[in-house]
Amino acid sequence: MIWIFPAVAGLLIVYFAMRSSRFRRFAEPVLSILVALALVSAFLIWINEGRTPAEAVTDPGDAQAQPALAPQDISVGDLEFTRNQPDMSYRATGTVKNNSGYNLDYFKLSVTLEDCPQNNCRTLGVDTALILARVPAGQSQSFSTFFTFPKNAYGVEPTAPKWSHQITEVRGRLP
């Protein structure tokens, strides 16, 4: 209902501009400036729409929904790599153990592949996989995923592969 006031004002401005040339000379620059200010303010509102201050983002409900688990609360064991069909692709299987008091939703596992013939190691690649593992607190579960590494310059398979892994991110919730 508030839109009626600007509509009536607009009609009055048009009516007086048609009737008086003195009003038209005064109203035209004023209306141009008002329209420009309205467009700039609408643009600024549009840009800032959806943004919230940092203090408004953190509320107590979020802390309970997404507890801060640390990568050291999760351990990966029995990790085995088997060659997959495409070049430099490997299937990894293992067991994840949740040592925390929270239920685990997922974790990211980063794996480095090195070729170490005669203890002279060179890194062939690093890959990270997101592993969805719904593991209750204090329990373990097996998982399987794939890692793909860039083909080395000579197209030669590693003769003495050496694997190292690290958990980079975990996410969980209260039980």
Long-range contacts (C-beta under 8 A, 24 or more apart in sequence): 64-174, 65-173, 66-171, 66-172, 66-173, 67-102, 67-172, 67-173, 67-174, 69-100, 69-102, 69-104, 69-170, 69-171, 69-172, 70-100, 70-170, 71-107, 71-166, 71-167, 71-168, 71-169, 71-170, 73-98, 73-99, 73-100, 73-102, 73-170, 74-98, 74-99, 74-100, 74-104, 74-107, 74-167, 74-170, 75-99, 76-109, 76-165, 76-167, 79-163, 79-165, 81-147, 81-161, 81-163, 84-146, 86-148, 87-151, 87-155, 88-124, 88-125, 88-148, 88-149, 88-150, 88-151, 88-152, 89-146, 89-147, 89-148, 89-149, 90-146, 90-147, 90-148, 90-149, 91-144, 91-145, 91-146, 92-129, 92-144, 92-145, 92-146, 92-147, 93-142, 93-143, 93-144, 94-142, 94-143, 95-140, 95-141, 95-142, 95-143, 96-131, 96-133, 96-135, 96-140, 96-141, 96-142, 96-143, 97-135, 97-139, 97-140, 98-135, 98-136, 98-137, 98-138, 98-139, 98-140, 98-172, 99-138, 100-137, 100-172, 101-137, 101-138, 101-175, 102-137, 102-172, 102-173, 102-174, 102-175, 103-134, 103-135, 103-136, 103-137, 103-172, 103-173, 103-174, 103-175, 104-133, 104-134, 104-135, 104-136, 104-170, 104-171, 104-172, 105-132, 105-133, 105-134, 105-171, 105-172, 105-173, 106-130, 106-131, 106-132, 106-133, 106-170, 106-171, 107-131, 107-133, 107-167, 107-169, 107-170, 107-171, 108-167, 108-168, 108-169, 108-170, 109-145, 109-165, 109-166, 109-167, 109-168, 110-165, 110-166, 110-167, 110-168, 111-147, 111-163, 111-164, 111-165, 112-163, 112-164, 112-165, 113-147, 113-149, 113-158, 113-161, 113-162, 113-163, 114-158, 114-161, 114-162, 114-163, 114-164, 115-152, 115-158, 115-159, 115-160, 115-161, 115-162, 116-160, 116-161, 116-162, 117-159, 117-160, 118-160, 121-162, 124-149, 124-150, 124-152, 124-158, 125-149, 125-150, 128-168, 136-175, 137-175
